[in-house]
Amino acid sequence: MPDLSSRDPNWWRQAVVYQVYPRSFADADGDGLGDLKGITQRLTHLAALGVDALWLSPFYPSELADGGYDVADYRDVDPRLGTLDDFDAMVDEAHRLGLKVMVDIVPNHTSQQHVWFREALHAGPGSPARERYVFRDGKGAKGELPPTDWQSVFGGSAWRRVPDGQWYLHLFTPEQPDLNWDNEEVRADFRTTLRFWSDRGVDGFRVDVAHALAKDLSEPLRDLGEPELSAEDALPRFAPGTHPFYDRDEVHEIYRDWRKILDAYVPPRMAVAEAWVPGARRARYARPDELGQAFNFEYLQASWDAGELKQVIVDSLATARAAGAPATWVLSNHDVVRHASRLMLPPGTDDNAWLLSGGTSPTVDEPAGLRRARAATLLMLALPGSSYVYQGEELGLPEVAELPVEVLQDPVWQQTGHTSKGRDGCRVPLPWTTTGPSYGFGAGAAWLPQPARFASYAVEAQDGVEGSTLELYRRALRLRRKLLAGEELSWAEDSPPGVLAFARGDGWRCVANLSGTAVPLPPGEVLLSSAPLDDGRIGPDTTVWLA
């Protein structure tokens, strides 16, 4: 493995991290599914883009009940995606190109195919094997009712009954049984997993569902108090840190333990939490003696409104600073509608209803959506902290809302009784070329169909084309590296309504016009603009960087 000891240990504080969804990035063997060799072959694209790191969504052995987040073996590669040798080759090539590598770790649950769960089913009630998971007897005269009213994130009860009569907890799909983090064997196994990938040269970890590991499993288990109430909606019903299974105070003991392992490496391995909890509580996961960073979902969920966005930015910087952590910013990922489409939906739009309509109610003006997405990107990249970029947004890809229901893969579609379309629309494989059966993704058809309009978004269609979204990202990331100085931000006090304006170190200024009318361009040298300027004015949905 390469020697990383000379690398800056704080590289992640203001990094740009590119999320790779492996099944949809590049297919080297032509089976329609993205793989590790495909990623390795396309790493030059990321290096040319100018990102600092790539984060791989799960590539582990899995039956793909939840897009790979149902892990059957935490220390191996799914044979459909490659081998450990392929993984090592990918890491080596990434490091040769100056890219760091992060991997997803999924500690809340395993796959039902994991050797531990198979052993638990065979061993029976009261066995040590079942103590690794959350098994309980049911309610009712014959135990025929679930132990609690807890609901799955994907819909329906979070409990499933097994043939011997007991029930097991699954906060996600039934194929994803929850682990019992009160069990020392579980804790020890994940310590081994952290070391396994760190020893292979991995630079950091994204921690899935970081807020759900610790659960109050004392008897009797507590109900949330209302049938079909989601875990998030139930949070205000409980004092902070006392929810039966979300954001409990003792979860932080786990991450303090992990930090000791991550800090034993030179340089220390970084980590970022996926924790869907309010900002002040979420910042606890980002403390220096825990994971160091936590995703900022308030920013992702904010509408295209200057006042709302400014307040989110101010609050996010303050909570991160109080925790001794850098802020994080993200506009799209594998779980949400792509922002080139989402930012054009009227405030209050039900994303699922829009997806069920095939993107026709309301319709989205794709050129206008792309203009707004470009402006949002330049605004995000100018903020202090790290930015997480989702694959394909550098091409301006819209959501593929029109996927027919017969091709859907997301378990949400089945688990909600065909009432929620799920997340497949943001996971459609990338277009690399303007022609071919899958636009250069692979030699044949892709696992999800790509719309014909993807040809115009392809890398080949944008590479070297002045003004293209791909070239905008490349220029922005090159400039950003030169301009970065410190992690401070100062707001301009005289901005017109609907405009966000702030300065970073060394005179770098960002002006984002979120209003519907053009505004005067402030004095200074224009370094970059998300859209052409009109006679000294910044048009609607346009962001400008100035010196």
Backbone torsions as a table, in degrees:
resi	resn	phi	psi	omega
1	MET	NA	146.9	-179.0
2	PRO	-66.3	152.1	177.8
3	ASP	-83.0	115.9	-178.7
4	LEU	-99.2	8.7	-170.9
5	SER	-64.5	-22.4	-178.2
6	SER	-87.9	-3.0	-177.2
7	ARG	-75.3	150.5	177.7
8	ASP	-64.7	120.1	-178.1
9	PRO	-66.9	-16.3	-180.0
10	ASN	-104.3	21.1	-176.0
11	TRP	-55.9	-30.7	-172.3
12	TRP	-78.3	-15.6	-172.3
13	ARG	-64.4	-33.0	177.0
14	GLN	-132.0	34.6	-178.3
15	ALA	-79.3	159.4	166.7
16	VAL	-109.0	117.6	-175.2
17	VAL	-110.3	131.2	-176.9
18	TYR	-103.3	118.6	179.7
19	GLN	-82.8	124.4	175.3
20	VAL	-104.2	122.8	171.6
21	TYR	-95.9	98.7	-163.0
22	PRO	-53.7	-38.8	-177.2
23	ARG	-66.1	-18.4	-172.8
24	SER	-118.2	9.5	-175.5
25	PHE	-91.6	-59.7	-179.3
26	ALA	-159.5	135.7	-175.9
27	ASP	-110.3	107.1	-176.5
28	ALA	-83.8	-27.4	-173.7
29	ASP	-102.3	1.3	172.1
30	GLY	78.0	16.6	-179.4
31	ASP	-91.7	3.8	178.2
32	GLY	91.8	-5.6	-177.8
33	LEU	-117.8	130.3	177.5
34	GLY	-60.0	155.6	-174.9
35	ASP	-149.6	174.4	-176.1
36	LEU	-67.4	-39.1	177.5
37	LYS	-63.5	-36.2	176.3
38	GLY	-62.3	-41.7	177.3
39	ILE	-61.6	-46.9	-178.7
40	THR	-58.2	-42.5	-179.1
41	GLN	-65.1	-24.2	-176.1
42	ARG	-105.6	8.0	-179.2
43	LEU	-62.9	-26.8	177.7
44	THR	-62.5	-29.2	175.7
45	HIS	-62.1	-42.1	-179.8
46	LEU	-70.8	-38.4	178.4
47	ALA	-64.2	-42.7	178.9
48	ALA	-68.4	-30.6	177.7
49	LEU	-64.8	-37.6	176.9
50	GLY	103.8	15.4	177.5
51	VAL	-75.2	163.7	-178.7
52	ASP	-94.1	-26.3	-173.8
53	ALA	-155.2	159.6	169.1
54	LEU	-118.7	141.7	175.7
55	TRP	-113.2	123.5	179.6
56	LEU	-94.9	121.7	166.8
57	SER	-64.3	167.1	-168.7
58	PRO	-53.1	136.6	178.2
59	PHE	-126.4	14.2	-174.1
60	TYR	-81.2	164.2	174.1
61	PRO	-54.0	132.0	-172.7
62	SER	-162.5	149.5	172.4
63	GLU	-88.2	5.2	175.2
64	LEU	60.2	36.4	173.5
65	ALA	-68.9	-25.5	177.6
66	ASP	-141.6	55.5	173.8
67	GLY	58.8	28.1	179.6
68	GLY	97.5	-9.3	177.9
69	TYR	-81.9	7.1	168.4
70	ASP	-107.0	95.6	-167.6
71	VAL	-95.4	125.0	179.1
72	ALA	-91.7	-23.1	179.6
73	ASP	-154.0	115.1	-174.7
74	TYR	-77.4	-7.7	-174.9
75	ARG	-126.8	43.0	177.3
76	ASP	-156.5	176.4	-179.0
77	VAL	-114.0	140.0	175.2
78	ASP	-60.4	127.1	-178.1
79	PRO	-56.6	-26.8	177.8
80	ARG	-70.6	-19.6	-178.7
81	LEU	-105.0	-11.9	178.4
82	GLY	139.0	-152.9	-176.7
83	THR	-133.6	172.2	174.3
84	LEU	-62.6	-34.2	175.8
85	ASP	-62.4	-40.0	176.6
86	ASP	-63.4	-39.2	177.9
87	PHE	-63.1	-46.2	-179.9
88	ASP	-60.9	-40.6	179.1
89	ALA	-64.3	-38.6	178.3
90	MET	-64.1	-45.1	179.4
91	VAL	-62.8	-43.9	179.8
92	ASP	-60.2	-44.1	-179.2
93	GLU	-68.1	-39.6	177.3
94	ALA	-60.1	-46.7	179.6
95	HIS	-64.6	-37.0	177.5
96	ARG	-60.7	-34.0	-179.7
97	LEU	-86.6	1.5	178.7
98	GLY	84.4	18.5	-179.1
99	LEU	-103.2	136.2	171.4
100	LYS	-82.1	162.0	-179.1
101	VAL	-127.3	125.6	173.0
102	MET	-114.3	148.1	175.4
103	VAL	-126.4	154.5	175.3
104	ASP	-76.8	138.3	169.9
105	ILE	-122.5	135.6	-169.9
106	VAL	-120.4	83.6	-170.0
107	PRO	-91.2	-9.5	-176.4
108	ASN	-75.8	-32.1	-173.2
109	HIS	-150.7	160.0	172.6
110	THR	-110.6	-178.5	166.5
111	SER	-79.8	154.9	172.7
112	GLN	-66.8	-13.3	177.6
113	GLN	-88.6	-4.5	178.0
114	HIS	-61.0	142.2	-177.3
115	VAL	-57.4	-33.2	179.2
116	TRP	-64.0	-43.1	-176.9
117	PHE	-72.0	-38.4	176.3
118	ARG	-60.9	-41.0	177.5
119	GLU	-64.2	-39.6	-179.3
120	ALA	-63.8	-41.6	178.7
121	LEU	-63.4	-38.3	-178.4
122	HIS	-74.5	-34.4	-172.1
123	ALA	-74.2	-34.6	176.1
124	GLY	93.8	172.2	-176.4
125	PRO	-57.8	142.5	176.0
126	GLY	79.6	0.1	-176.8
127	SER	-82.1	154.6	174.2
128	PRO	-57.6	-32.3	-179.8
129	ALA	-63.4	-37.0	179.4
130	ARG	-74.8	-19.9	179.0
131	GLU	-70.2	-14.5	176.0
132	ARG	-75.1	-18.5	180.0
133	TYR	-118.4	-171.2	-179.9
134	VAL	-114.1	89.9	176.0
135	PHE	-103.1	139.4	177.6
136	ARG	-146.9	155.7	170.0
137	ASP	-73.8	151.0	-179.5
138	GLY	-84.8	171.3	174.3
139	LYS	-87.9	173.2	180.0
140	GLY	94.9	168.4	-176.0
141	ALA	-59.5	-33.9	-177.9
142	LYS	-121.2	22.6	179.9
143	GLY	68.0	25.1	-173.3
144	GLU	-85.0	-5.4	-179.5
145	LEU	-108.2	148.8	179.4
146	PRO	-57.2	151.3	-178.4
147	PRO	-61.8	-31.7	178.9
148	THR	-143.2	178.1	177.9
149	ASP	-91.5	14.3	-177.5
150	TRP	-61.7	139.6	-177.1
151	GLN	-109.4	146.3	173.9
152	SER	-70.7	146.6	174.9
153	VAL	-57.7	-31.9	-176.5
154	PHE	-92.5	5.8	177.6
155	GLY	107.6	143.9	179.0
156	GLY	83.7	179.3	-179.3
157	SER	-62.5	147.5	176.4
158	ALA	-88.2	13.0	-179.6
159	TRP	-122.8	143.5	173.4
160	ARG	-131.2	138.9	-178.8
161	ARG	-89.0	143.0	178.0
162	VAL	-107.2	165.1	-172.7
163	PRO	-55.9	-29.7	-179.0
164	ASP	-81.9	2.7	173.7
165	GLY	103.9	-20.1	177.7
166	GLN	-75.9	166.9	178.3
167	TRP	-119.0	147.0	172.9
168	TYR	-120.4	151.2	-177.5
169	LEU	-84.1	135.0	172.3
170	HIS	-143.0	101.6	-179.6
171	LEU	-69.8	-12.9	176.8
172	PHE	-118.5	-124.8	-179.1
173	THR	-79.0	160.1	175.2
174	PRO	-59.3	-22.0	178.3
175	GLU	-80.0	3.1	-178.2
176	GLN	-124.6	74.0	179.9
177	PRO	-65.6	135.2	-179.2
178	ASP	-72.5	140.2	175.0
179	LEU	-81.1	156.2	176.3
180	ASN	-100.3	103.3	-176.0
181	TRP	-80.4	2.2	167.7
182	ASP	-78.8	-11.3	-176.5
183	ASN	-88.0	121.9	-176.5
184	GLU	-64.3	-30.0	178.9
185	GLU	-64.5	-36.3	176.2
186	VAL	-64.0	-47.2	-178.9
187	ARG	-61.4	-42.6	-178.1
188	ALA	-66.0	-37.2	-178.4
189	ASP	-66.3	-36.7	178.9
190	PHE	-75.1	-27.6	171.3
191	ARG	-61.2	-42.5	178.4
192	THR	-62.2	-40.6	-179.8
193	THR	-65.2	-43.1	177.7
194	LEU	-59.0	-42.6	179.8
195	ARG	-69.3	-38.2	-178.0
196	PHE	-57.2	-50.2	-177.6
197	TRP	-77.4	-34.2	176.2
198	SER	-63.3	-39.2	178.1
199	ASP	-65.5	-23.5	179.4
200	ARG	-88.3	6.1	175.2
201	GLY	99.2	3.9	177.9
202	VAL	-65.4	136.8	-174.9
203	ASP	-93.5	-14.9	-178.1
204	GLY	-174.1	175.1	-174.9
205	PHE	-136.8	139.4	167.8
206	ARG	-102.0	125.0	-172.3
207	VAL	-100.1	112.2	-177.5
208	ASP	-73.1	137.4	176.5
209	VAL	47.0	49.5	-172.8
210	ALA	-62.0	-21.3	-174.0
211	HIS	-88.5	-2.5	-169.9
212	ALA	-109.1	0.6	-172.2
213	LEU	-66.7	-48.1	-177.9
214	ALA	-79.8	131.4	-179.3
215	LYS	-134.5	147.3	174.5
216	ASP	-83.7	99.8	-176.1
217	LEU	-103.3	14.3	177.0
218	SER	-70.4	148.6	-178.5
219	GLU	-88.6	142.0	-5.4
220	PRO	-80.2	149.2	175.8
221	LEU	-60.4	142.8	-176.3
222	ARG	-90.7	136.7	171.5
223	ASP	-75.2	159.7	172.0
224	LEU	-77.7	-23.2	171.0
225	GLY	108.7	-5.6	179.3
226	GLU	-152.1	127.8	-179.5
227	PRO	-56.0	136.8	175.2
228	GLU	66.1	18.0	175.4
229	LEU	-78.6	129.5	-179.9
230	SER	-73.1	158.1	-179.6
231	ALA	-60.7	-40.8	-179.6
232	GLU	-65.1	-43.0	-179.6
233	ASP	-65.9	-24.7	-178.6
234	ALA	-83.1	-13.1	-176.5
235	LEU	-53.9	-44.5	-178.7
236	PRO	-65.4	-15.2	-179.6
237	ARG	-75.4	-14.1	-175.0
238	PHE	-120.6	149.2	173.7
239	ALA	-59.9	145.8	-179.1
240	PRO	-50.3	129.9	177.5
241	GLY	86.8	3.3	-175.6
242	THR	-119.4	5.0	174.9
243	HIS	-55.1	145.2	-176.7
244	PRO	-56.7	-30.9	-177.4
245	PHE	-149.4	6.6	177.9
246	TYR	-121.2	132.5	170.1
247	ASP	54.3	42.3	177.8
248	ARG	-77.5	147.5	-175.6
249	ASP	-57.6	-36.0	-175.2
250	GLU	-71.8	-9.0	177.2
251	VAL	-62.2	-26.4	-176.2
252	HIS	-72.1	-20.8	173.6
253	GLU	-62.0	-37.4	-179.8
254	ILE	-63.0	-45.5	-175.3
255	TYR	-76.1	-27.7	172.4
256	ARG	-65.9	-35.3	175.3
257	ASP	-66.3	-43.1	178.3
258	TRP	-62.9	-39.6	-177.1
259	ARG	-59.8	-35.7	177.3
260	LYS	-60.7	-39.2	178.2
261	ILE	-69.0	-46.9	-176.9
262	LEU	-64.6	-34.9	-179.8
263	ASP	-77.6	-10.1	178.6
264	ALA	-75.2	-11.5	179.8
265	TYR	-94.7	156.5	179.0
266	VAL	-122.3	111.9	-4.9
267	PRO	-74.3	166.9	177.8
268	PRO	-58.3	144.2	175.1
269	ARG	-77.4	139.7	179.8
270	MET	-91.1	168.2	176.1
271	ALA	-153.1	154.6	177.5
272	VAL	-138.9	136.0	-176.3
273	ALA	-93.7	136.5	162.4
274	GLU	-94.5	104.1	-176.7
275	ALA	-135.4	105.7	-177.8
276	TRP	-85.2	72.6	178.6
277	VAL	-137.5	162.9	-178.5
278	PRO	-55.4	152.4	-171.0
279	GLY	-51.6	-48.1	-177.3
280	ALA	-63.3	-37.8	177.2
281	ARG	-72.9	-38.4	-178.4
282	ARG	-64.0	-34.0	-178.3
283	ALA	-60.8	-24.4	179.4
284	ARG	-61.7	-33.3	179.4
285	TYR	-68.4	-21.6	-175.5
286	ALA	-94.8	5.0	-179.9
287	ARG	-61.6	150.0	-175.5
288	PRO	-57.5	-28.5	179.9
289	ASP	-91.0	8.1	175.0
290	GLU	-119.9	-120.6	-173.8
291	LEU	-87.3	-26.5	175.8
292	GLY	97.7	-27.1	179.2
293	GLN	-148.8	155.4	172.8
294	ALA	-145.1	138.6	-179.1
295	PHE	-61.9	142.3	-176.8
296	ASN	-99.7	92.9	-175.5
297	PHE	-82.9	-19.2	175.2
298	GLU	-61.7	-37.6	179.7
299	TYR	-67.1	-44.0	179.9
300	LEU	-62.0	-36.7	-175.1
301	GLN	-86.3	-8.0	-177.6
302	ALA	-68.9	144.9	176.9
303	SER	-80.5	170.2	-178.6
304	TRP	-80.9	73.2	-176.8
305	ASP	-138.7	127.4	-173.5
306	ALA	-61.3	-44.1	-178.2
307	GLY	-64.9	-44.4	179.9
308	GLU	-65.2	-45.3	-178.8
309	LEU	-64.0	-41.5	179.7
310	LYS	-61.4	-42.9	-179.7
311	GLN	-64.4	-39.7	177.3
312	VAL	-62.6	-43.0	-179.9
313	ILE	-64.0	-47.3	180.0
314	VAL	-59.5	-47.8	-178.5
315	ASP	-65.7	-40.5	-178.2
316	SER	-64.9	-43.4	178.6
317	LEU	-64.6	-39.2	-178.5
318	ALA	-67.4	-44.2	-178.7
319	THR	-69.5	-36.7	177.3
320	ALA	-65.9	-43.8	-179.5
321	ARG	-62.7	-39.5	179.9
322	ALA	-64.4	-28.0	179.0
323	ALA	-88.9	-3.2	-176.8
324	GLY	73.4	27.2	-175.2
325	ALA	-122.3	159.0	171.1
326	PRO	-80.3	153.3	175.0
327	ALA	-73.8	159.8	172.9
328	THR	-125.8	151.8	-178.8
329	TRP	-136.6	138.6	179.5
330	VAL	-152.0	140.4	179.4
331	LEU	-110.0	-29.8	-179.0
332	SER	-144.9	156.0	169.7
333	ASN	-158.5	-170.3	-174.0
334	HIS	-75.7	-1.5	-176.1
335	ASP	-112.6	-5.0	-172.6
336	VAL	-131.2	160.5	175.1
337	VAL	-60.6	132.0	-179.5
338	ARG	-55.2	141.8	-170.6
339	HIS	-71.3	-19.3	175.4
340	ALA	-63.9	-25.1	174.2
341	SER	-99.0	-44.4	-172.8
342	ARG	-60.2	-41.0	-176.4
343	LEU	-68.6	-13.2	178.3
344	MET	-94.6	-8.6	179.3
345	LEU	-74.5	138.2	-179.9
346	PRO	-58.4	145.5	177.9
347	PRO	-53.0	136.3	-179.9
348	GLY	89.7	-3.7	178.9
349	THR	-62.8	135.2	173.4
350	ASP	-79.8	110.3	-176.7
351	ASP	-57.3	-39.4	-178.2
352	ASN	-67.0	-41.0	177.8
353	ALA	-61.7	-39.0	178.1
354	TRP	-64.4	-42.8	178.3
355	LEU	-64.8	-41.8	179.4
356	LEU	-62.6	-27.7	177.2
357	SER	-79.4	-1.5	-176.2
358	GLY	73.8	21.0	179.4
359	GLY	80.3	19.0	-177.4
360	THR	-105.0	-11.0	-178.0
361	SER	-135.5	91.5	-0.5
362	PRO	-84.5	165.5	173.1
363	THR	-77.5	151.5	179.1
364	VAL	-112.6	127.6	175.3
365	ASP	-75.1	103.3	-173.1
366	GLU	-63.8	-42.7	176.0
367	PRO	-59.8	-40.9	177.8
368	ALA	-66.9	-37.4	177.4
369	GLY	-64.4	-38.8	178.1
370	LEU	-66.6	-40.7	178.5
371	ARG	-60.4	-44.4	-179.7
372	ARG	-67.7	-38.9	179.1
373	ALA	-63.5	-40.4	178.7
374	ARG	-63.5	-42.6	178.6
375	ALA	-64.2	-41.1	179.2
376	ALA	-63.3	-37.0	-179.8
377	THR	-65.1	-47.8	179.9
378	LEU	-64.0	-35.1	176.0
379	LEU	-63.7	-48.0	-178.7
380	MET	-61.3	-44.8	-175.4
381	LEU	-69.2	-16.5	178.5
382	ALA	-87.0	-10.5	-176.6
383	LEU	-79.1	149.8	176.8
384	PRO	-67.9	139.2	-179.7
385	GLY	115.0	-167.6	-177.3
386	SER	-99.9	149.3	178.3
387	SER	-116.8	135.6	177.7
388	TYR	-110.6	121.6	-175.2
389	VAL	-109.2	131.6	-179.2
390	TYR	-93.5	137.2	-176.3
391	GLN	-49.6	134.2	178.9
392	GLY	94.8	-19.3	179.2
393	GLU	-70.6	-24.1	175.6
394	GLU	-68.6	-12.0	175.4
395	LEU	-100.0	-5.9	-177.7
396	GLY	78.2	22.9	-174.9
397	LEU	-59.4	135.4	172.6
398	PRO	-87.2	169.1	171.3
399	GLU	-66.8	141.0	174.6
400	VAL	-95.1	81.2	-174.8
401	ALA	-75.4	-18.3	-172.2
402	GLU	-89.6	10.9	178.4
403	LEU	-54.3	128.3	177.6
404	PRO	-68.8	148.8	-173.2
405	VAL	-63.7	-25.2	-177.9
406	GLU	-71.5	-11.9	179.0
407	VAL	-103.7	-3.2	-174.7
408	LEU	-64.1	140.1	-178.8
409	GLN	-114.2	-23.4	-175.2
410	ASP	-63.9	130.5	-179.6
411	PRO	-63.1	-17.6	178.9
412	VAL	-56.1	-38.4	-177.0
413	TRP	-60.7	-45.7	180.0
414	GLN	-75.0	-42.9	-172.1
415	GLN	-70.2	-23.4	178.0
416	THR	-95.3	12.0	179.9
417	GLY	65.8	36.7	177.8
418	HIS	64.3	34.8	176.3
419	THR	-108.9	-16.1	177.5
420	SER	-125.9	124.1	-171.1
421	LYS	-73.6	-25.5	175.9
422	GLY	91.6	-161.5	-165.4
423	ARG	-112.0	12.0	-176.8
424	ASP	-64.5	-27.8	-175.3
425	GLY	-63.8	-23.0	176.9
426	CYS	-98.0	0.3	-176.3
427	ARG	-109.7	7.3	179.5
428	VAL	-62.0	133.9	-176.3
429	PRO	-55.5	149.7	-175.0
430	LEU	-71.0	147.5	171.2
431	PRO	-93.4	123.1	178.7
432	TRP	-102.2	-32.7	-179.3
433	THR	-125.2	166.5	-176.5
434	THR	-85.8	-9.5	179.8
435	THR	-134.3	177.4	178.3
436	GLY	105.2	162.0	-175.5
437	PRO	-63.5	-24.9	176.2
438	SER	-137.1	31.1	177.1
439	TYR	51.6	45.1	175.2
440	GLY	82.8	-4.8	176.6
441	PHE	-62.5	-41.3	178.7
442	GLY	-159.8	-173.4	-176.6
443	ALA	-81.4	-14.4	-179.9
444	GLY	-134.9	-160.3	-179.2
445	ALA	-66.6	150.2	179.8
446	ALA	-89.2	162.4	-176.1
447	TRP	-67.1	-23.2	168.5
448	LEU	-124.2	137.6	-176.7
449	PRO	-69.9	138.4	177.6
450	GLN	-96.3	138.0	178.0
451	PRO	-71.9	155.4	-177.8
452	ALA	-59.6	-31.8	-177.3
453	ARG	-67.1	-12.8	177.7
454	PHE	-61.6	-24.5	-179.7
455	ALA	-57.7	-38.0	-177.5
456	SER	-75.7	-16.2	177.8
457	TYR	-94.5	-6.0	-171.3
458	ALA	-59.4	154.1	175.7
459	VAL	-54.7	-44.8	-178.9
460	GLU	-59.4	-35.5	-178.5
461	ALA	-73.8	-20.6	-174.0
462	GLN	-111.3	-20.2	-175.0
463	ASP	-59.4	120.8	178.2
464	GLY	77.5	2.4	-178.4
465	VAL	-90.1	115.1	-179.2
466	GLU	-57.1	129.7	178.4
467	GLY	88.3	-7.6	178.9
468	SER	-68.1	160.0	179.9
469	THR	-64.7	-39.0	178.2
470	LEU	-59.9	-45.3	-179.7
471	GLU	-69.5	-31.4	175.6
472	LEU	-62.1	-45.9	177.8
473	TYR	-60.8	-44.7	-178.9
474	ARG	-60.9	-45.9	179.7
475	ARG	-64.9	-42.3	-178.5
476	ALA	-62.8	-42.8	-177.4
477	LEU	-72.1	-33.9	174.3
478	ARG	-64.4	-46.8	-179.9
479	LEU	-63.0	-42.8	-176.7
480	ARG	-57.2	-42.6	179.4
481	ARG	-61.6	-36.7	-179.8
482	LYS	-74.6	-32.7	-171.6
483	LEU	-89.2	-20.9	-174.6
484	LEU	-57.5	131.0	175.7
485	ALA	-157.5	107.7	179.8
486	GLY	73.5	179.6	-177.8
487	GLU	-123.0	29.9	-178.0
488	GLU	-103.7	161.0	179.2
489	LEU	-144.1	138.4	175.4
490	SER	-128.2	129.1	-175.9
491	TRP	-83.0	142.0	171.4
492	ALA	-73.8	138.7	-174.4
493	GLU	-93.0	-9.1	-173.6
494	ASP	-117.9	31.5	-177.9
495	SER	-72.1	141.1	175.1
496	PRO	-64.0	160.7	176.7
497	PRO	-56.0	138.2	178.7
498	GLY	81.1	8.3	-177.6
499	VAL	-119.1	135.3	171.8
500	LEU	-106.8	127.5	-179.9
501	ALA	-139.9	130.8	179.4
502	PHE	-151.9	163.5	179.7
503	ALA	-119.1	146.0	170.9
504	ARG	-110.3	-172.3	-178.4
505	GLY	-64.9	158.7	175.4
506	ASP	59.1	30.8	172.3
507	GLY	80.8	6.2	178.3
508	TRP	-73.9	122.7	-179.5
509	ARG	-122.8	149.1	177.6
510	CYS	-126.1	130.5	176.9
511	VAL	-127.3	118.5	-178.7
512	ALA	-117.7	119.8	179.5
513	ASN	-96.6	103.7	179.8
514	LEU	-96.7	3.4	-177.6
515	SER	-84.5	177.5	179.9
516	GLY	-94.1	4.9	-179.1
517	THR	-130.4	155.6	178.9
518	ALA	-69.9	150.1	178.6
519	VAL	-130.8	156.0	-178.9
520	PRO	-61.8	143.7	175.6
521	LEU	-80.6	124.3	178.6
522	PRO	-63.5	160.6	177.6
523	PRO	-62.7	151.3	176.7
524	GLY	132.5	170.2	178.9
525	GLU	-82.7	127.0	177.0
526	VAL	-77.2	117.7	177.9
527	LEU	-88.7	-37.4	-176.1
528	LEU	-165.0	145.1	177.5
529	SER	-136.9	140.6	-178.5
530	SER	-74.7	-17.0	177.3
531	ALA	-148.7	158.1	179.5
532	PRO	-58.4	143.0	176.7
533	LEU	-86.6	151.5	-174.9
534	ASP	-117.2	96.4	174.0
535	ASP	53.4	51.7	175.9
536	GLY	76.9	19.2	179.6
537	ARG	-128.1	150.0	177.6
538	ILE	-97.1	116.6	-177.0
539	GLY	-72.0	171.8	176.6
540	PRO	-58.7	149.6	176.6
541	ASP	52.5	51.3	-178.7
542	THR	-139.1	138.0	176.1
543	THR	-120.2	138.5	-178.8
544	VAL	-125.5	138.6	169.7
545	TRP	-102.5	133.7	-176.9
546	LEU	-128.2	153.8	172.2
547	ALA	-114.6	NA	NA
